[in-house]
Amino acid sequence: MRWTRQACVEFDAEDVLGELRALFTLPDDRIYLDGNSLGALPAAVPHVLQRVVAQEWGQDLISSWNTHEWLQLPQRVGDKIARLVGAAPGELIVTDSTSINLAKVLSAALALARDRSPARTEIVSERTNFPTDLYVAEGVARLAGASLRLVDIDIDSGSDGGGGVRNAVDDHTAVVLLTQVDYRTGRMLDLAEITATAHHAGALMVWDLAHSAGAVPVDLHEADADFAVGCGYKYLNGGPGAPGFVWMHPRHAAEARQPLQGWLGHADPFAFDADYRPAPGVLGFQAGTPPILSLAALECGVDTVLAAEPFGGVAALRAKSTALTSLFIDLVDDRCPGMQVVSPRAAVERGSQVSLTADVGIDMYALVQALISRGVIGDFRAPDVARFGFAPLYTRFVDVWDAVERLAAVTDSEAWRDPRFAQRAPVT
Ligand SMILES: *Cc1c(COP(=O)(O)O)cnc(C)c1O
């Protein structure tokens, strides 16, 4: 045994990011390893929402659109997120959900590609992509008279080593749509390399950063991507149902058009023109009225990530995250013989999560429920994966130790066999 609980306590004492945990309100009696699905509550949120509700909504009422700059909130929070993903101010807007943003971005990218070459009628994505991405891509393709082609990328080849994307793209490809960090396995793709592969074939590249933004270094300009979308309620800690974001490379600003032409994507919404004129650049990806309460909470969440900037920013978060996930893998290998690590073992190919499955005979859903009953919150992803996220802003090394301790207790005792743990809830 290489590690001890005392060693973990010492890692925490030396951790330069350790004090950031105080920016969150976390339950005392639980170890939260699901920040990849719903980020923890920033301690500032109740106060900020109280102010926005009581003063801005309650007292200042509709004038708040001007006096409290509600109308600019999607851009202000967008500029903050831009700092986390290698984008410039003005290039990224917070709006709608990731699913809806994907529909807008895919439609825009498809139209751009076909304008250049009408033979480009295919969206290429990955078979194991998050289902909403595939559903939306299929729906957009159907409306546009295009098609969706799914490829396989080997789990242990973050760089498309198996050539799944390379072999699929050709002069029929309009758009490649991929999620950088796979929700089920945590496998992380190389943004720059795969973007270059898409561009080499003459296609546009759309990235889904749902499991990346706020947890792993992303440089959209360095990768030379065309469009990106991302999620507000995972590592950005924006709260349940927080809006997502859209980024567009400025080279597409003049031409790109998205189909959900709502009034807030108009160049001058309060002119109440009968004719639609898109707002410049990514502002035109807005459609309807922004959700101000959700945006106010999301801004608090993004601020918790930006609070890491004096300590090394996303690079420091990433270093801690890989240390946490590597420790978890080491401890599971040592202490939980029935468990298999599904995530890539090479830290550079892994996001901020570790997924486990089991030898035959262990019900992973029940295992996750048994762990939850012992205060370790992870989640289950069908068909057979237990998923543990290690949000580096608030997860401690000692949490990793204690979580594996309880996991080992559950597997050794077969506590998961209790029938109450087999009852499936609607959300897993
Ligand atoms: C979480 C996630 C989404 C979420 O989409 P919503 O529209 O916010 O429900 C989309 N794509 C990926 C890859 C995700 O991980």
The ligand as a MOL file (V3000), in Angstrom:
LIG
                    3D

  0  0  0     0  0            999 V3000
M  V30 BEGIN CTAB
M  V30 COUNTS 15 15 0 0 0
M  V30 BEGIN ATOM
M  V30 1 C -24.5190 17.4260 -19.9140 0
M  V30 2 C -24.4030 17.3800 -21.3880 0
M  V30 3 C -25.3580 17.9930 -22.1900 0
M  V30 4 C -26.5460 18.6490 -21.5410 0
M  V30 5 O -27.4430 19.2060 -22.4090 0
M  V30 6 P -28.7030 20.0030 -21.8130 0
M  V30 7 O -29.3250 20.5780 -23.0000 0
M  V30 8 O -28.1650 21.0140 -20.8410 0
M  V30 9 O -29.5670 19.0360 -21.0870 0
M  V30 10 C -25.1740 17.9670 -23.5600 0
M  V30 11 N -24.0990 17.3470 -24.1100 0
M  V30 12 C -23.1770 16.7310 -23.3470 0
M  V30 13 C -22.0240 16.0740 -23.9870 0
M  V30 14 C -23.3120 16.7170 -21.9680 0
M  V30 15 O -22.4190 16.1000 -21.2210 0
M  V30 END ATOM
M  V30 BEGIN BOND
M  V30 1 1 1 2
M  V30 2 1 2 3
M  V30 3 2 2 14
M  V30 4 1 3 4
M  V30 5 2 3 10
M  V30 6 1 4 5
M  V30 7 1 5 6
M  V30 8 2 6 7
M  V30 9 1 6 8
M  V30 10 1 6 9
M  V30 11 1 10 11
M  V30 12 2 11 12
M  V30 13 1 12 13
M  V30 14 1 12 14
M  V30 15 1 14 15
M  V30 END BOND
M  V30 END CTAB
M  END
